Amino acid sequence: MRQVIVAGNWKMNGSKETVNTLVMGILAGMSEVNSTVIVCVPSPYLSQVEALTTHSQLNLGAQDLNVNASGAFTGEVSADMIKDFGAQYVIVGHSERRSLYAETDAVVANKVQVALDNGLTPIFCIGETLAERDSGQMESVVMRQIQAVIDLSGIDAFKHIIIAYEPVWAIGTGVTATPQQAQDAHAFIRSILAQNDANIAQSTAILYGGSMNPNNAAELIGCEDIDGGLIGGASLKAEDFLQICKVG
Ligand code: PEP
């Protein structure tokens, strides 16, 4: 039985004041939540959120990492730095990183491996663009994205990876995949894992991301192969985020 996981991706949003309000709001409702809950915060706020969440049920994550341990990489953040602030999770390969910062499958796979090497759990994002879906390439795209990680790290790596299926056309657009579209994609992703290892396929958490909100979360997370959500916009309001967290 896979436990429901709900992860918030705050992206580049927040201030000291709003971060405080948001985290305190989430913490206030955590006693009614059974899911594993993660907030992936902008790096400057890791310390603040670490201090607010110590000894709580709220888990901390970052949004990206650099593959190098340290050195002349201006603006970048290493796995060690992320761990230094008590974070256990890191989003890797978000579609915004892939499209805006030209992260290829190979770059993303390398980041997944470095996260694992450093004891962080990668939230490994995959998903097709609208053009790819419309031209019937959804399956080949997610297959290629997953295969890059299998080729570099092996199927066993998925014992420590959370997958987030995020159709790019549904991210931040208000257009959600229908439960059937999402379930079909998730089942396909699980079948790719199963071709390599049936047990790993059954135990790997596959989250859905793309305009998930309190109104559609229950139906999506209720699908057989959808194990939770990666939430952007709706993770910035404590009440909305908590409602999604309570689905589990
Ligand atoms: C995301 O950025 O990972 C995401 C799913 O965003 P939104 O929920 O806003 O579509």
Residues whose N, C-alpha, C, O or C-beta is under 5 A from the ligand:
A	BS01	PEP	N9 A170 I171 G172 T173 G209 G210 S211 M212 L230 I231 G232 G233 A234
